[in-house]
């Protein structure tokens, strides 16, 4: 996830996905990035990636949010989010 512009104290408090994160947990993380709340930067690429991972783990809400968000994003950004999701799955 792109967090380089955030101060270290904020970055340290953000939840990070791990191999044991549930679909609901990943969905909630995606909400933080899609709205810029909870100390997360507004980052649609990270939000899409998290919604994608959440959908793969059974979150129906994540599928809906991912679809809506992708309509707001450039196709290059959607492709980057998908690439990041694949990379996370490979190295999660």
Residue, then its C-alpha position, 0 to 999 in steps of 0.5 A: x500500500x502506498x503510505x509514504x506521505x503519511x507520518x510514521x505515527x499514523x502509518x504505525x496505527x493502521x491495520x495491515x492485512x495478514x494471511x489470517x485476515x477475514x473477509x470482513x476485516x479486509x472489507x473494513x480496512x478497504x473502507x478506511x482507505x476508500x474514505x480516508x478515515x481512521x488515519x488512513x490516506x485516501x487511497x483508491x488503489x489500496x482500497x480496491x486491492x483490499x476489497x478484492x481480497x475481501x471479496x475473495x474471502x467471501x465478503x459480499x459487501x466488498x464485491x459491491x464496493x469494489x465495483x462502485x469504486x472501480x467506476x471512479x478509478x482510471x483503468x490503470x489504477x484498477x490494473x495496479x490494484x489487481x496487480x497488488x492483490x495478486x502480489x499480496x496473495x503470492x507473498x501474503 
